[in-house]
Amino acid sequence: MKPRIVIIDTDPGIDDAAAIAVMLSEPSVDVRLIASVSGNVGIEHTTNNALKLLTFLKNDVPVAKGAAAPLLRDNRFATNAHGQSGMGGFEFPEPKKELLLEENAVLSEYRILKEAGEKVTILTLGPLTNIALLIQTFPEVKEKIEEIIMMGGSTERGNIGIYGEFNVTIDPEAAKIVFRSGIPITMVGLDIGRKARLTAEDLEELEKSGEAGTMISSLFRSYDGGHVEEGVKMYDPSAAMYLMEPELFETKEAFVDVEISSPLTIGATVVDYDGILSETKNAAVCVDVDVECFRRRYVERAANIKC
């Protein structure tokens, strides 16, 4: 089978780095672009972090700098979880600046979609600002997108608001545009990442496996306060693993919309399985994951990354 063409739109970010690293080592996936977006930290940091990660992994996937702020709102960052630079906890080499494209992320994504001889999958690991701009500016590319697999939203409680998950809440207007686009979407939400955790023993195994495993373990030991004894929540890696091994997950078709006005529930993903809000289902929502198999397969993949 031909490798699946993928664009990664991301805001690295510790768990973004852990997701990207295993994606780049997967032979069935052809990553054509990494597009940065403001999210966990500011756009200069997220772009530089993508370049640092690629340099460390000795990978030459091009990087395009994306949106520096949400569509309508001020920036809010997650430095409490990811540190000031977004990828603290490991000493990366100086980034290869030549991997950075002159064109911005939206134009780069548009070009790759138009040039590809087949449909392209977009994996989003951050706010959906770039994707909303892409489909609003170039609506004709929607037919070139096979699927958007997004880490974002929640079927339960939130992590930046009572019901708001970070990636959606940072730019809820962008998320609403994407969910209403008609493009096939799989939502890998907050509740899945909370289930799919790595243990302290998993991190020790990664440290013994080589440079890449040590990098991932070191990042996770500084992630979100470093409480590894509680298990490391695998938010972005869950979306990456769904793309590569969907059989590990259970999904359910639903109509999903995003709250953009209520100060009490801003950014909430309203997941309607029963056709109350709409008879049209616009997303496959991940509702469960085989946790033990997920842990084993992620650690195996990360341990086999060559730098």
N, C-alpha and C positions, 0 to 999 in steps of 0.2 A: 504493500500500500504506500501511496505517496504521503509524505509528512503533511500534517495539517498546518496550514499557514495561520500564524497567530500574531496579533499585535498586543503588547502588554502596556496598559495605561495605568500609571502607578505613582505613588508618593513615598518613595523609600525614606525612612521606615525600616524597623528591625524585622518585623514579620514579612514585610514586602521582600526584603533581601532573601529571607529563608524560602519564600515562594519562588522568586525569580531564579535562584540558584538551581533548584531541582528542575524547573522548566527548561532551562538552557542545556541540561544534560540528558533530556528525553529525546531519543532518536525519532519518535513518531511526531514530533512537533518541530516546526520550522518558524522560529521567532524572527520576524522581519524588522521589528521596531520596538524600542522601549520609549514610550512617551511619558514625560514627567508632568506632574500637576501639583499645585500647592495643596497641602493637606496636613499630614503629620507634622511637617515643618514647612518653611517657606520654599518658594520655587527654586531659588539658587541652591539651597541645600538639597532638595529632592533631586535636582538635575545632577549636581555634583556627586551625590550618593550613588546614583545609577552608574555614573562613569567610574567611580571608585570600585564598585562591585564588579563591573565588567572587566576592569583592568586586573583585579585580583584573580578573576576566573579565567583570564587570558582568552576572553571572548570579544569578538569585534562587531556585535550587533550595534547598529547605529542608534543614537539617542537624539530625541527631539524635545526641546523645551516647550512646555505647554502653559496653560493658564496660570497667572500669578495670583488670582483671587477668584472667589465664587462669582457667579453671574450677577447677583444683586446684593450680596452681603459682604460684610467685612471678614477678613481672615480670622480663623481660630485654629490654633495649633495644638498638637498632642505631645508637647515636650515633656510633660510629666511622665509619659510612658516610654518615649523614644530618645529623650535627652535633647540638648540644645541643637546638636547637628543632625539628629535623626538616626544616626547609626553609631552611637557610642558603644564602648565595650570591646572594640577590636581595632587594631592599628592597620588600616588599609594603605596600600601604596598610593603614590601620587596618581591622579586619574589621567588617562589618555584623552586629552582634549580634542584630538582629531576625530574621535567617535561622535562628537557633537555636530549635528547637522545645522546648516544655516537657516533652513526653513523651520517654521514653528511646528508644533505637534499636530495641529489640525490640518495644515497643508500636507504634512508628511503622511498622516493617516489617510487623507484623501488620495494622495498619489499611490500609495501601496494598494489601496482598495481598487483603484481604477486600473492599475497595471497588472494585478494578479489575474492569472488565468482561471481561477476558481474562487469560490466564496471564502471569506476570511473570518476567523473567530477572533473576537476581541475579549481579552481577559482584563477586567478592571479591578484594581486593588486599592483605589483611592476614591476621592470625590469624582463625580461624573461630569465635571465642567467641560473637559475637552470633548467628550462624546456628545454632549448636548450641543455644543458649538458646531461640531462636525455635521450632525444631522440637520441642524437648523440652517447651516450655510450651504450644505451640499446634500439636499434630501434625496437626490438620485442615487447616492451610494448605499442607501438602506438595503436595496436589493442585492448588494455585493457582500453583505454581512451575513454569515451563516448563523451566528449566535453571539450574544453578549453573555459571558459568564461573569457575574459581578460578586465581589465580596462586599456586602452591604445590606443594610436593613435588618429587621428582626421580626420574628413572629411572636416574640414575648417582650421582655423589658429591654431598655436601651443601655447605653454606656456613656452618653454625653447629655442625655435628658432622660426623663422617666421612661419614655418609649422610643427615643431617638438614638439610632446607631450613628457613630461618628461620620462615616463616609457619606451617608445620605443627609444627615443633619447639617453638615458643613455647607452643602449646596443643595438644599431640598428642591429648588426650582429646576436645577439641572436633572436631578433624579426623576422628577415628575415628567419632564420632557422625554426622557429615555423610556420610562415605563409606558408612555402613551405613543411611542414611535411606531409600533407595529412590528418591531424587530423581535425575533425569538430571544427570550431572556431566561437565564437560570440564575436565581437569587440564592447565594450561599451566605446565610445571615449570621448574625452575632451568636445566636443560640447554637449553631453548629460548631463554631470556633470554641465556644465554652465547653462543649462536650469533647472535642478532639484535642486532647492535651498530650504533650510529651512529659514524661516523668524525669526526675533527677537522674535515674539510671539510664534513660535514653540519652540525656545530655552527656553522661560519662562515656557511653558507647560511641557517640559522635566524636568526642575528643580523642578517642583512640584510633579513629578511622582515617585521619589524615588532615590536610590543611583546610579543606572546605568544611569538614565536620567540626573542626576546632573553631573556625570562624562562626558557624551557625550557633554552636553551643555558647561561645563567648558573648555573642550578641544577645542571646536569650537570657543569659545570666544577669544582664543589666536591664532587661526589658520589664517595664511596668513595676519597678521596685525590686526586681530580682527574686520574687518569692517562688523559687523553683520547687520548693517542697509541696506547694499546692498544685503543681502541674502547670506547664506553659500553655496558655491558650493559643491555639493555632488558627487565627482568623484568616489571614491571607493565604497561608499554605493550604487551607481547606478548599479554597476556590481553585487553586492550582491543581490540587489532587483530584478535584472533581473533573477538571478538564482531561486529565490523564487517565484516571481510573473511576469513571462514574458509577461503576458497579458497587463501590463502597458506600454509596449514598442512596437514600430513599427520597424521592421527590413527589410533590403533589401539585397538580395544576391549580392555579388560582388567578383571581383578578387582584392586582396590587396597585394601590395608589399611594401618594405621599402627601402628608399634611404640610401645608406651607404657610398657614395663617395663624393658627392657634398658638398663643404663647405657652400654653400648658403642654402641648403635644407636638411642637414643631419638629419636623423631620421623621415623624412616625410613619412606618410603612404599614398601611392598613391592608391586611392579607385576608381576602374574601374567598374562601373555598366553595361557598354554597350558592353563588350567584345572586346575592342580596343586592350588591351595588351594581353589578353588571353580569350579564350572562356570558360575556366574552372573557375568556381566560387569557391573560397577557404574560404570564410567567410560569415557569416550573420552579417551585419553591422547595429547597432542601429542608426536609423535616426530620431526618435522622441520619446517623453515620455509624458504621461499624468501627467503633473506637479502637479496639485492639488491633484489627487489621490495618486501620489507618496508621496507627503508631508504628507498627512493624514495617509497613511499606514506605512510609516517609523516611524512617531512619535508614532503611536499606538504600533508598534512592540518594539520600544526602551523603551516605558513607561512600558511595560509588562515584561521586563527582570528582572529575579530574581537573586539576589546576595547572 
